[in-house]
């Protein structure tokens, strides 16, 4: 009934909408389709005239999610998928323009010859050779299976091969035209290695104070318009925010600390008596009953691994002692010493391994049952326990791991490694709990080992510890107080004539900026976790500069102010000012310096500018560093192409203006041939193919409406 009621309430609105649509249809039938099927709804992007549909994009995102095991956020995944789709569309377009078609046969050939496919045992015949028919039958069988997960994975694999094939084909076409001639090799050799000597006058831009040079907004705008290609930007938003952290107060921490402290000794109330951590005979049960936030685990630690907070106390401890409560990380902890041992810190051992069916070392050829493997191990043990040569010979014959050919030697193992997840624990316990020279049979997850302990070093105390912990969390009262604090700030900012920054300052809150947020961003600097909802709000068409909003975030709240909006296109002068202003200032400084750079000789110019004539000797374009100036390839390049003994003035370099006379140019010793230089030049050009895609993307006609797909209403 409630649903019917809502429909009746909205019926007038629906009638008006449908009426308008039908009226539009009468005027122009195509508008009805447009009305219910806007491009933003059904098309995510257009690349060189080819659409990326919502369905195609959604499928690519789903495939990425299925394939990826990384911790990437949804927006990071979206960026990965976008690049992949762009590559496919752009390379397809470029190949079509070049008259090259990548067909199904080409993709199949690439699939068949892929190393993974060629090496897969399931696609090999009785002779161990790849059989294409086996691959075909395998793929046909996948289509008939009820679970289509594997088929979809192969479809994605095949698609990726097709995309990569298009990329490689295009790049190979480009590479074919990127050779170099012997003349080019010779020219590059001479250009890079010609020694240049010159006398020069140098006046740095820094000789003119910045205060004497003015750059206004119109000049910046004119510069941007002139170099429009270099100043194209995506849509972006600027925000400022105040963060209210929800974290435990000292009162919260004290309450948890006291709770943990009360668990050390036995205690009683009117209902029951409770055994403390110190006196319990079942630590696992104690953890369960008292709801430890740390799992029950016995850990073996040497001195260097002990908790820093209680190291000194543990070094004097005896079995059964309990230490704490102490704060470490996000917990208040109690640590009990359950056993004190003496162990070496490292052991060198050798082994002979007998795997059995079901063990981790078992292979397809393994036939022994666990019982049979145990009998074999016992038999080998009796044969080799007192004879190192026999031990080594049998190990090299039987073992299939990295110790084969080394007499079974597995090298040194550190105690921290062996008991830190790097070793099988049964193996580790044997080599660290027994002494040098001992030989024994040990069952592990890998099979049965005949183990020999070859060396041991640095015997020392080892502490077996169990650590109980309670997480330091905030109370409901604290969380409520932080929420109210954030709300009070919002209310204060909402008042007439109030100012976000002034209000924050009055309350001693820190405002932080986030400049240049993009439509698909989901992270804010200075915050943790996913803050996609903040970005979505900032890009919403109804959000204006000066609007503010409170957001719930991971462990706190944000009060966010929208401070700036930049739409896609040419960068605004105000945004480009920091980049353009120094360039224009140097141009103006260069003009001022050039106006004073008058005279018929270098001496006249030096005198007019109150500077001295300097000289440089044997400088090359390969290493264009001028003493007293620094690196200035621009100035050295001008000298390379200048005539000898001729005055050149008003040459603007990287850091200042030059007047110079080239006194000598000494060409390098001619080479017998320039094949090496030609090859180097050709290879340099071919190495640039890694930048081909970026270059193609820069010139492609791309309309990107992914923001709408990801919830931005703009």
SULTAFEN-V932396 format. One record per helix or strand of 3 or more residues. SS is the DSSP state (A for helix, B for strand). FROM is the first residue (numbers start at 1). LEN is the number of residues. If there is no record, write none. Layout:
# SULTAFEN-V932396
ss,from,len
SS,FROM,LEN
SS,FROM,LEN
This chain:
# SULTAFEN-V932396
ss,from,len
A,2,26
A,30,7
A,39,4
B,43,5
B,50,4
A,54,14
A,74,24
A,104,9
A,115,5
A,121,3
A,132,13
A,149,28
A,182,12
B,195,10
A,205,3
A,210,3
A,217,10
A,228,4
B,236,10
A,250,12
A,283,7
B,298,4
A,303,3
A,308,8
B,322,7
B,331,24
A,370,15
A,388,11
B,409,6
A,415,8
A,425,9
B,439,6
B,447,25
A,476,19
A,500,7
B,511,8
A,532,8
B,548,6
B,556,11
A,573,24
A,602,7
B,614,6
A,633,8
B,647,6
B,656,11
A,675,25
B,702,3
A,706,4
